[in-house]
Amino acid sequence: MNDRDFLLQVQGYGLMTAEVAYYMPDHPRLIQLFVWQQYDVAPRFPVLHRFLDHWRTDVEAVLHSVRVAHQHLIRPAEWRAVDGVISIN
């Protein structure tokens, strides 16, 4: 991971995975998949929207659907209390 990725995560970005299903003009009955990962901010997803706008204007393939998964990689630590005693000699 480089410094840019770490700085994005500190600013609230998380890893976004988009699965884009699309049709090619020469095979309209065949759905193809494209998987793309990038750091983005949920729930607005500005990076994904820019990508999809580019797809609609510059790519000949027609979008069928987009599935999105998002995960914050840096978040507060989680802890839980444990009942018990650990003896160290």
Backbone bond lengths (Angstrom), bond angles and torsions (degrees), N, CA, C in turn:
res aa  C-N    CA-C-N  psi(-1)  N-CA   C-N-CA  omega(-1)  CA-C   N-CA-C  phi
1 M - - - 1.447 - - 1.529 107.61 -
2 N 1.310 115.88 134.73 1.469 118.38 178.09 1.527 110.70 -96.76
3 D 1.314 116.62 175.33 1.467 121.37 -175.22 1.524 112.26 -61.95
4 R 1.312 118.25 -35.94 1.466 121.49 -179.07 1.534 110.39 -61.25
5 D 1.327 117.11 -44.18 1.462 121.01 179.60 1.526 111.10 -62.38
6 F 1.319 116.61 -43.66 1.455 120.79 179.66 1.532 110.82 -63.74
7 L 1.324 117.38 -43.63 1.462 120.85 179.24 1.524 111.42 -62.63
8 L 1.322 117.87 -38.66 1.466 120.71 176.73 1.524 110.75 -62.50
9 Q 1.323 117.15 -41.85 1.461 120.35 -179.42 1.524 111.07 -65.70
10 V 1.318 117.29 -38.68 1.462 120.66 178.17 1.524 110.54 -65.64
11 Q 1.328 117.24 -31.03 1.466 121.89 179.60 1.520 112.85 -80.97
12 G 1.339 118.80 3.22 1.461 121.27 175.80 1.514 114.64 105.42
13 Y 1.319 117.54 0.43 1.456 119.78 178.29 1.526 109.60 -76.68
14 G 1.318 116.08 149.10 1.453 121.96 175.63 1.515 108.81 -130.13
15 L 1.314 116.70 169.48 1.457 120.76 -179.50 1.520 109.43 -78.42
16 M 1.325 115.81 120.11 1.457 122.91 -179.78 1.522 108.12 -107.64
17 T 1.321 116.09 132.39 1.460 121.91 174.77 1.521 107.28 -118.37
18 A 1.333 115.93 125.41 1.461 120.57 179.51 1.527 108.88 -117.69
19 E 1.321 115.41 130.29 1.461 121.36 174.06 1.530 106.84 -106.46
20 V 1.311 115.86 111.89 1.462 121.98 -175.84 1.525 108.39 -102.58
21 A 1.326 116.32 120.29 1.460 121.81 174.44 1.523 107.16 -99.61
22 Y 1.342 116.27 133.34 1.459 119.59 -174.72 1.526 111.37 -148.57
23 Y 1.341 114.84 161.53 1.460 123.21 175.53 1.521 108.87 -109.07
24 M 1.319 117.29 138.91 1.462 120.65 171.05 1.532 107.78 -90.40
25 P 1.330 117.42 146.03 1.469 119.92 -177.52 1.529 113.64 -58.98
26 D 1.328 117.76 -34.08 1.463 119.69 -177.80 1.533 113.17 -83.42
27 H 1.325 118.43 -9.77 1.478 122.97 176.55 1.524 109.26 -136.59
28 P 1.343 118.43 72.22 1.469 120.95 -172.54 1.533 114.58 -68.79
29 R 1.319 119.07 -13.35 1.465 120.62 179.75 1.525 112.79 -98.36
30 L 1.315 116.89 -1.03 1.460 121.44 -177.85 1.533 109.56 -107.43
31 I 1.327 115.97 119.32 1.461 119.96 177.73 1.532 107.91 -92.11
32 Q 1.323 115.38 130.10 1.459 121.43 177.78 1.527 109.33 -114.09
33 L 1.328 116.59 157.28 1.463 121.45 -177.80 1.522 110.85 -117.86
34 F 1.317 114.77 143.62 1.454 122.91 175.29 1.526 106.52 -132.86
35 V 1.331 117.85 124.79 1.461 121.85 -179.60 1.528 107.89 -109.34
36 W 1.330 115.52 132.70 1.458 121.67 -173.80 1.516 109.33 -136.98
37 Q 1.340 117.30 135.28 1.459 121.90 177.14 1.517 110.23 -122.23
38 Q 1.326 114.67 141.63 1.462 121.44 179.98 1.528 107.39 -162.44
39 Y 1.308 117.06 158.67 1.459 120.52 173.27 1.519 108.56 -80.01
40 D 1.342 116.27 132.39 1.455 121.42 -177.04 1.526 108.92 -151.22
41 V 1.328 116.30 167.23 1.459 122.49 -178.27 1.528 109.15 -108.07
42 A 1.328 115.80 120.39 1.461 120.34 176.61 1.523 107.98 -86.58
43 P 1.296 120.65 150.73 1.456 129.55 3.31 1.531 113.65 -95.56
44 R 1.325 118.11 1.14 1.473 119.55 -176.55 1.527 113.47 -79.84
45 F 1.317 118.54 -32.28 1.461 124.62 178.73 1.528 113.48 51.87
46 P 1.334 118.85 60.14 1.465 120.37 -179.16 1.527 113.40 -63.89
47 V 1.324 118.32 -35.16 1.466 120.85 179.57 1.523 110.09 -67.23
48 L 1.321 117.29 -42.77 1.464 121.50 177.75 1.519 110.92 -62.87
49 H 1.318 117.78 -42.37 1.463 120.26 179.66 1.531 111.67 -63.56
50 R 1.337 117.31 -39.65 1.474 119.69 175.94 1.528 110.83 -62.57
51 F 1.342 116.17 -41.24 1.459 120.68 178.34 1.535 111.06 -62.75
52 L 1.326 116.88 -45.53 1.469 120.26 -179.39 1.522 111.52 -67.77
53 D 1.329 118.09 -35.53 1.471 120.35 174.28 1.517 110.51 -62.25
54 H 1.339 117.11 -42.45 1.465 121.01 176.25 1.527 110.15 -61.47
55 W 1.325 116.64 -42.66 1.472 121.13 -179.53 1.534 109.86 -60.02
56 R 1.324 116.75 -46.84 1.465 120.71 -176.96 1.529 112.39 -64.30
57 T 1.329 117.63 -34.21 1.468 120.00 -175.65 1.523 113.66 -92.06
58 D 1.349 118.37 -31.80 1.463 119.96 -170.76 1.529 115.47 -114.97
59 V 1.325 117.96 -9.79 1.465 120.63 -178.62 1.523 107.93 -111.01
60 E 1.332 115.97 136.43 1.466 119.80 -176.94 1.524 113.47 -74.95
61 A 1.308 117.37 -17.80 1.461 120.79 -178.74 1.523 110.76 -70.42
62 V 1.330 115.74 144.40 1.464 122.26 -179.33 1.521 108.79 -96.77
63 L 1.325 116.34 128.83 1.464 120.94 179.51 1.524 111.20 -68.28
64 H 1.302 116.14 135.85 1.459 122.13 173.52 1.535 109.52 -101.69
65 S 1.341 116.49 -52.08 1.462 120.79 -179.90 1.524 109.43 -161.03
66 V 1.337 114.58 162.53 1.466 121.51 177.76 1.524 107.73 -135.96
67 R 1.333 116.67 125.90 1.471 122.08 174.24 1.519 107.65 -109.84
68 V 1.330 115.82 136.23 1.459 120.62 -174.35 1.525 109.92 -125.08
69 A 1.326 115.25 135.85 1.472 122.34 170.91 1.520 106.83 -124.26
70 H 1.335 116.66 144.27 1.464 120.32 -176.89 1.522 108.76 -141.80
71 Q 1.327 116.04 139.19 1.454 121.00 -179.95 1.519 109.81 -143.48
72 H 1.337 115.90 126.29 1.469 120.01 172.84 1.521 107.65 -76.68
73 L 1.308 117.30 125.66 1.455 120.81 -178.31 1.523 111.86 -88.32
74 I 1.323 116.59 -27.70 1.462 120.48 175.68 1.519 106.96 -111.86
75 R 1.321 115.96 122.77 1.461 120.82 -179.23 1.520 108.39 -153.01
76 P 1.313 117.78 168.77 1.465 119.61 179.42 1.526 111.18 -59.36
77 A 1.305 115.20 144.93 1.462 119.95 178.66 1.522 110.00 -66.93
78 E 1.302 116.10 146.37 1.459 121.57 177.24 1.523 108.50 -106.72
79 W 1.315 115.84 142.74 1.451 119.74 176.88 1.509 108.56 -143.73
80 R 1.301 116.90 159.75 1.455 121.74 176.23 1.510 108.85 -142.21
81 A 1.298 115.67 146.07 1.456 121.31 179.66 1.509 110.37 -75.23
82 V 1.305 116.04 141.84 1.455 121.39 179.91 1.529 107.83 -122.27
83 D 1.337 116.07 129.56 1.463 120.46 174.75 1.517 108.78 -82.94
84 G 1.303 116.48 123.92 1.455 119.83 178.07 1.513 110.78 153.75
85 V 1.290 114.30 167.44 1.455 121.58 -179.79 1.521 108.34 -124.87
86 I 1.300 115.85 131.41 1.462 120.49 176.24 1.511 107.60 -111.05
87 S 1.301 116.55 120.76 1.464 120.88 179.46 1.513 109.66 -99.22
88 I 1.300 115.35 128.91 1.463 120.71 176.72 1.514 107.35 -118.49
89 N 1.324 117.81 121.02 1.466 122.01 -178.67 1.504 111.12 -89.65
